[in-house]
Amino acid sequence: MAAAKEHEVVLTDVVRDYQMGEVIVPALRGVSLEVDRGEFIAVLGQSGSGKTTLLNMVSGLDTPTSGVVEVSGQTVSRLGRDERTRFRRHNVGIVFQSFNLFSTLNVVENVEIGISFTLEKDELRDRALAYLEHVGIAEKADNFPSQLSGGEQQRVALARGLAKEPPLLVLDEPTGNLDAETSEEVWDLILRMNRETGATVIAVTHQTSVSKIAHRSVFLRSGQIWGITEGPLEE
């Protein structure tokens, strides 16, 4: 009998409301979801459907109005602000649409700064260079972000997220600023990193084509899950 899969992420009846003046705006309306360790999940939906709010819950950037969020065996929704910061530092790699690279740091330094809290100084350079090699951009280690294309910058951001060697990697529209060809290359790279590192991947995207490579696709509408498809949809 096959061993039961372990869950990396469990959301139970998660509600998130935001106060806008005198109006309460619901962002998530009772979302429940289980993500297995090592799984690659794509989260799709229109703007305002709750995709980014869902990522914020999972990564500990925000906490729910009600409900429970468990990640890597910790109940993140019960942690205080400082505790959630420590949790993210050791458990979550985050990659944003805007890359969030430091313009005054070169490529290898941008990766190093993301792991400087978890490694000794003499280990930083080796780890950073190893992951730059992993994402195929080690030859640009001494370049600055302004000297890179959009696709190259996203590779650096991905290397920085992976260099922590986190159990969970979350990506918020990681190819939103890239052309179609470069976008496809980045998604193929994310899939390869998922397979090679074993990190659980939760990626928010508008691109329905990602359903062709993700293990499952979760579709949000008005803060609720309205569908989950098993994948990849195409081999």
Secondary structure as GFF3:
##gff-version 3
##sequence-region A 1 235
A	DSSP	beta_strand	7	20	.	.	.	ID=ss1
A	DSSP	beta_strand	23	36	.	.	.	ID=ss2
A	DSSP	beta_strand	40	44	.	.	.	ID=ss3
A	DSSP	alpha_helix	51	59	.	.	.	ID=ss4
A	DSSP	beta_strand	66	71	.	.	.	ID=ss5
A	DSSP	beta_strand	74	75	.	.	.	ID=ss6
A	DSSP	three_ten_helix	76	78	.	.	.	ID=ss7
A	DSSP	alpha_helix	81	91	.	.	.	ID=ss8
A	DSSP	beta_strand	92	96	.	.	.	ID=ss9
A	DSSP	alpha_helix	107	115	.	.	.	ID=ss10
A	DSSP	alpha_helix	121	134	.	.	.	ID=ss11
A	DSSP	three_ten_helix	138	140	.	.	.	ID=ss12
A	DSSP	three_ten_helix	145	147	.	.	.	ID=ss13
A	DSSP	alpha_helix	150	163	.	.	.	ID=ss14
A	DSSP	beta_strand	168	172	.	.	.	ID=ss15
A	DSSP	alpha_helix	180	197	.	.	.	ID=ss16
A	DSSP	beta_strand	200	205	.	.	.	ID=ss17
A	DSSP	three_ten_helix	208	212	.	.	.	ID=ss18
A	DSSP	beta_strand	216	221	.	.	.	ID=ss19
A	DSSP	beta_strand	224	230	.	.	.	ID=ss20
###
